[in-house]
Amino acid sequence: MKIANLNDMVKGWFIGNFEPSLLKTNAVEVAVKTYKKGDFEEAHFHKIATEYTVIISGRVKMNGVEYGAGDIIVMEPNESTDFECLEDGTTNVVVKLPGANNDKYIVHS
């Protein structure tokens, strides 16, 4: 049995090819991420990975569309999205398949 704490992981990523990780693999990346209102990510895309985002609690805006608890957003390779947290304590589960190092590309307008 392994025991770990999410607070010890980098930005909530606990499975994937990074340190620390409970399972070091390029097959998949998994994170539980909690945000504060106003947290954001620039528009970006992946060339290899498909990214699955599940909103567990709170509200976010991606590409100008609001999502809330229970919504699942699937971003296929080469589809871009930005991200803005709209409520403190918003929690998402993010799965990237496959896990691919250096597969995040910022969209420059």
N, C-alpha and C positions, 0 to 999 in steps of 0.2 A: 504494500500500500504506500502510495506517495501522498504527502500532504503539502500543500502550498497555500499561499495567500495571494489573491488577485492584486492587492496593493504592492506586491513585490515584483509584479510583471511590468514590462515597459508598455505604457499606454493601453493596458488591458489585454495585450496579446499573450496568450498562455500556451498556444500550440503553433509551431512554425519554426522556421530556420533563423532563430535569434536567441539571444541570451538575456535573462534566463528563459527557459521554456520547459514545460512538462513533457513535451514530445518534440524533439528537434527533427523536423522533416520539411521537405519541399512539396510534399503531396497536398498539404492543406494548411491554412492559417485560420485560427479561431481566436476571437477576442470578445470580452465583455467590457464595454466602454461606458463610462458615466461622464456626463458633460455638465457644464455650467451654462446658463443663459448667455448667449453672445459668442460662445465658442464656435469656430468656423474652420472649414478647410477650403482652400482654393479649388476651383474647377480642375478636375484631373480625370485621367482614364488609365486603364490597364490594357496592354496589348495582348497579354496571355491569360490572365486570371478573370474569372467571373466572380463578382462580389455580391454576396447576399447580406442584406442588412435587415434585421428584425427589430422593430421598435418595441421594446418591453414596457417602457413607461415614458411619459412626457411627450413633447412635440418637437419636430424638426422641420426644416425646409430644405428641399433638395431640388435644384433646377426650377425654383419658383413655386413648387408644389408643397403644401403642408401635409405631413404624415404624423400619425399618432399611434398609441399603443395598439399592437396587433397587426399593424401594417408591415408588409414584407416587400422590400424593394430589391429587384435583381438588376444589376448592371453587367451587361455582357461585355466582352472585350471590345475596345474602341468606342464604347458609349461613355460620354463624360458626365460628371456630376460635380456640383459643389455641395456644401453642407453648412447649415447654420442651426445651432441649437436654440430653441425658442423658450425653453423652461429649464430652470435649475433642476438638477437631479435626473435629467433625461438619461435613460439607459438603453443601450442597443447591444445586440449580439451581432457580430460581423464574422462571416465566413468567406474566405477567399479560396477558390479552387481552380487550379492548383495553387499552392503557395509558390510564389515566384519572386526571387530577390530582384530588387531594382526594376520593378514592373509598375512604377507609379510615374505618370507623365503629367506635368502641369500644363494646363491649357493656357497659352499666351494669346491674348486678343490682339 
